[in-house]
Amino acid sequence: MLKKQNKKEKITIEKFLSFKPVRENFEWYKTDEKLVRIVVPKFKGTLGKKFCKIMGKQDTFTANLDKIGSMVWENCDGSHTVKDILDILEKEFPKEENLLNRLIIFLQQMKRLKYISY
């Protein structure tokens, strides 16, 4: 009998750079300033949505991305690798520091929130 692994497999930077992030099925749009706004449902089930309707509240909220996050989001289309996205960011924002670290943290957070998948 095989034992289950309790520890998560550690991923190298090289492996992570080869991932192709894909946006989940959220409504989103760009502002006049070319910043991305993601419309996120507050609830997945109908009960929460009905409660919001009864209370006269919105059943969504808007996640407002900055210029770097917006560019990352637009390129999370399943055809760009993380490395491709990093190259785009380095070209568009040559004076920004720690772009690799910022990109990794941003993508991890987006994955944890289930806004993207790999």
Beta strands, then each sheet from edge to edge (+ up, - down):
strand 1: 22-23
strand 2: 27-30
strand 3: 36-41
strand 4: 60-64
strand 5: 116-117
sheet 1: 1+ 5-
sheet 2: 2+ 3- 4+
end
